[in-house]
Amino acid sequence: MNLLFVDSQTWTITMLGYAIVFVALCFLILIFTLVPKILSLDFKRLLRSREGNKNTGSKVKDVVMSGETNAAIAMALCLYFNDLHDEESNVITIKQVKRTYSPWSSKVYGFTNINFPR
């Protein structure tokens, strides 16, 4: 292919395509580097510091629950999520289907018997 026959529109479309791909790759690199930093922020610490500044130095107290309360919540969640599924017999059966003979599906009839003279 001779480069003299390539017009200016072809070069414009080619360079525009390369530029779009390059900008998209830069955008993906930016997203992949910023998302872990955003996810690793300690939001609880930020909220405590904001609440502490609003209340002039008083800190937010953590809620302390007893072991019995935690066990009751865990048991209620376990029972709730187990009831979402239907009870199944866990028996897998495979029924053998007996098909009747049909000459339409027979491959033998596809061959023609031609008797050639010897």
Residue pairs with C-beta under 8 A, 6 or more apart in sequence:
47 60
48 59
48 60
51 59
51 60
52 58
52 59
52 60
103 109
